[in-house]
Amino acid sequence: MDRDGQSWRIGTADDVAWIAGHTTHGPSVTAAIPPVFEAYATFHPPHGIGVDVHERAVVDGLAARTPEQQWWLGYLDTGAHDIVFPGAPTVTLYWGWSYLLVEAGPEQALTWRTGHLRGGGALPDLFFPADRSWLVSALWDDTWTDIGASADMLAGLLSDPLVNARLVSPDEDACPPGLTRD
């Protein structure tokens, strides 16, 4: 698919086979992130900080700790929200939800979308680097975002107050204090 004067590869079921069918049901972080990572966390914009500032801090933190490579960006197709390439083939994840998956990078993660179902902001609903060293996923009905990664990666994100991350164990309820499930 073409955008910004460039051709972008659309992902297939093979590109997310490591996620599909490997998450759990329930309120834990493993509902969004397969239980294959060293550590897990959740994050959401801190009170008084704009979504764009928060999202830039998240992407900058991830990019600074990830070797240069393409990222897979996944946009949940709700029929009502921007998926960047309407009409492109989708993949199925979680409980039969359709996602457009496109191979791009950190800058596209921050600029392609014109708003998502969790309010303002541009971040994809799901994204991870080609080496699968981490996975960020926000489920349809959650107001926060989950991440699985190395302990070092999460330590870096935890140190940035604009990211507003907190560690969670794989079997702990992922809902951050002060937030509610829809």
C-alpha positions in Angstrom: 0.0 0.0 0.0 1.2 3.5 -0.7 1.3 6.5 1.6 3.6 9.4 2.1 5.2 8.7 -1.3 6.3 5.2 -0.2 5.1 1.7 -0.4 4.3 -0.1 2.9 4.0 -3.9 3.4 0.7 -5.1 4.8 1.0 -7.9 7.4 -0.5 -11.3 7.3 -1.6 -13.9 9.9 2.0 -15.3 9.8 3.3 -12.0 11.1 1.1 -12.2 14.3 1.0 -16.0 14.7 3.1 -15.6 17.8 0.3 -13.5 19.4 -2.8 -15.1 17.9 -4.2 -17.8 20.3 -1.4 -17.3 22.8 -3.1 -14.8 25.1 -5.4 -15.6 28.0 -8.9 -14.6 29.0 -9.5 -12.4 32.0 -8.3 -9.2 33.5 -4.6 -9.8 33.5 -2.0 -8.3 31.2 -1.7 -11.7 29.4 -5.1 -11.0 27.9 -3.3 -8.5 25.6 0.3 -9.8 25.8 1.3 -13.4 25.4 3.1 -14.8 28.4 6.5 -15.0 26.7 8.2 -11.9 28.1 10.5 -11.3 31.1 8.4 -8.5 32.5 5.1 -6.7 32.0 3.7 -3.2 32.7 0.8 -0.9 31.9 0.8 2.8 31.0 -1.6 5.6 30.4 -1.3 9.4 30.1 -0.6 10.9 33.5 -3.1 13.5 34.9 -2.5 16.9 33.3 -0.3 15.6 30.5 -1.5 15.7 26.9 -1.9 12.5 25.0 0.5 13.6 22.3 3.2 14.3 24.9 2.6 11.0 26.6 2.6 9.0 23.3 5.8 10.8 22.1 7.5 9.8 25.4 6.4 6.1 25.0 7.6 5.9 21.4 10.9 7.7 22.1 11.5 5.4 25.1 10.9 2.3 23.1 12.9 3.5 20.1 15.9 4.5 22.2 16.1 1.0 23.6 15.4 -0.9 20.4 18.0 -1.6 17.7 17.0 0.2 14.5 14.5 -2.0 12.6 11.0 -1.8 11.2 8.0 -1.9 13.6 4.7 -3.7 13.0 1.8 -1.3 13.6 -1.7 -2.8 14.2 -4.9 -0.8 14.0 -8.1 -2.4 15.3 -10.9 -2.2 12.7 -14.0 -1.1 14.6 -15.6 0.3 11.5 -15.7 3.7 13.2 -12.0 4.5 13.8 -9.1 5.3 11.5 -7.1 2.2 10.4 -4.7 4.1 8.1 -5.2 1.9 5.0 -9.0 1.4 4.7 -9.9 -1.7 2.6 -6.5 -3.4 3.1 -6.5 -7.0 4.2 -6.7 -7.5 8.0 -5.5 -10.2 10.4 -7.6 -11.7 13.3 -6.4 -11.4 16.9 -7.7 -11.8 20.4 -11.4 -12.7 20.3 -11.9 -12.5 16.5 -11.1 -8.8 16.2 -9.7 -7.6 12.9 -6.5 -5.5 12.7 -4.8 -3.9 9.9 -1.1 -4.7 10.3 1.5 -2.6 8.4 5.3 -2.7 8.6 6.5 0.9 9.2 8.4 2.5 12.1 8.3 4.8 15.2 7.5 8.0 13.3 4.5 6.5 11.5 3.3 5.1 14.8 3.0 8.7 16.0 1.7 10.4 12.9 -0.5 8.1 10.7 -3.6 7.8 12.8 -6.1 10.7 13.3 -7.5 9.4 16.6 -8.3 6.1 18.3 -11.1 4.7 20.3 -9.4 5.6 23.6 -9.7 9.3 22.8 -7.2 11.6 21.1 -3.9 10.4 20.1 -2.3 8.5 17.2 -0.7 5.3 18.6 -1.7 2.1 17.0 -3.7 -0.4 19.1 -0.9 -2.9 18.8 2.8 -2.5 17.8 6.0 -4.4 18.1 9.5 -4.4 16.5 10.4 -6.9 13.8 12.6 -8.8 16.3 9.5 -9.2 18.7 11.6 -8.0 21.7 8.5 -6.2 23.1 4.8 -5.9 22.4 2.5 -3.0 23.1 -1.2 -3.7 23.0 -4.3 -1.8 24.1 -7.5 -3.9 24.0 -10.7 -2.4 22.6 -12.4 -1.8 26.0 -9.3 -0.7 28.0 -8.4 2.9 28.8 -4.7 1.9 29.4 -2.0 0.1 27.4 -0.2 -3.1 28.2 3.4 -3.9 27.4 5.6 -7.0 27.6 9.4 -6.6 27.3 12.7 -7.2 29.0 13.1 -5.9 32.5 15.7 -3.4 31.2 13.3 -2.0 28.6 10.6 -1.6 31.2 13.0 -0.1 33.7 13.7 2.6 31.2 10.0 3.3 30.6 9.3 3.3 34.3 11.9 6.0 34.8 10.0 8.5 32.6 7.1 10.2 34.4 5.5 11.1 31.0 5.1 7.4 30.2 3.4 6.7 33.6 4.2 3.0 33.6 3.8 0.5 36.4 4.9 -3.1 36.6 2.4 -5.8 36.8 2.8 -9.6 37.2 1.3 -11.8 34.5 -1.5 -13.0 36.8 -2.3 -9.5 38.3 -5.3 -7.4 37.2 -3.9 -5.0 34.6 -6.3 -2.2 35.4 -4.2 0.7 36.8 -5.2 2.2 40.1 -7.7 5.0 39.5 -8.9 3.7 36.2 -12.0 1.6 35.5 -12.9 -1.1 33.0 -15.6 0.0 30.5 
